[in-house]
Amino acid sequence: MPPEFVFFDLGQVLVSFDRERAIRQAIATSGGDPAVVAEVLLDLRLHDAVERGTLDWGGFHAEFCHRTGTRPDAAALAHAVSDMFSLKIDMLPLISRLSRAGCGLGILSNTCDPHWSHLTQVANYGVLTTGFDTVVLSHEVGCRKPEPEIFATAARMAGAPPERIFFTDDIEAHVVAARAAGWDAEVFTSATALAEALTRRGLPCDL
């Protein structure tokens, strides 16, 4: 049977991003030492906390100011580190094709509030809010890929049995975790390859 529901990762699947641009913009906004600013922005502990929602933007901003010895405006810093995305236009026909076929569509992403707010309110990529039935964001549900809890939460929110869910992500570890949760999953490489994979599974997605 074809998938009943398809979940997409966000970064490098639906949108591309340039982390180096975000770092450069944070340096310019804060006036901080480039090496120190980069160190803070690439700190995996902070990254994990912000994406889990255990550290809000106010908390991150305070930590950034403390460690860099700067005092940028919190909103300006949020914009600096979030204005790094570009919508992957080649994915739009596939999303439209799946929607017309009546397939449930969702986003499953490790992300933080400033990034999602930028994508949906500043960049205003409307497809991210109108083109998907279910949006599961790590900072809202309190867990991250590849943890089993986020896949269980996503399946529950989608209202689909795990074996009827297909997922694509550019990170192999996340694909492996999805399969362990009972989902069908493929590593994302391109819109064309994804369309071919879904067509093989019974969803007509020829682009």
Residue, then its C-alpha position, 0 to 999 in steps of 0.5 A: m500500500p502507498p504511504e498514507f502520510v509523508f513527513f519532510d525534514l525542513g533544513q536542506v529539504l524544504v529550505s536551504f541554509d547558509r550557516e556561515r552567513a548567519i555567523r557573519q551577520a551575528i558578528a556584524t550585528s553584535g560587533g563581537d570578536p568573530a572567533v568568540v561569536a562563532e564559538v557561541l553560535l556553534d556551541l552544541r549544548l546551546h544548540d540542543a537547548v534552543e531546539r528542545g525549547t528548554l532555553d528560550w531566545g531571551g535565555f540564549h541572548a543573555e548567554f550570547c551577551h555574557r560570553t561575547g561581551t556585547r549587547p546587541d538588540a535581541a530581535a536584531l540578533a534573532h534576525a541576524v542568525s535566522d536570515m540565512f534560508s532560501l526556499k527550495i523551489d524545486m520541491l514545490p511541484l512535488i508538494s503540490r502533486l502529493s496534496r492533489a493525490g490526497c496524501g497527508l503532508g507534514i514537516l518534522s524538524n529540529t528547529c528553534d522559534p526564531h528560525w521558524s518565525h523568520l521562515t513563516q513571518v519575515a521570509n513569509y514562505g506561505v507553503l510552510t504553513t498552508g501546504f502541510d497538514t501537520v507541523v512537528l517542531s522540536h522546540e514545541v514538542g520538547c524532543r529532537k530527532p533522532e530520539p524515538e519520542i519525536f517520531a512517536t509524537a509525530a505519528r500521533m499528531a499525523g493520525a497515521p500508523p507508523e507503517r503508513i508513514f514515509f519520511t525524508d531527511d538529509i541526515e542519515a541518522h534521522v532516517v535510521a531512527a525513523r525506520a526504527a520507529g516503524w516508518d519507511a524513510e529515505v535519505f534526501t538527495s534531490a526533489t527528483a530522487l524523492a519523487e522517484a522514490l515515492t512513485r515506486r511506493g505507489l504515489p504518482c509523483d512524476l515531475 
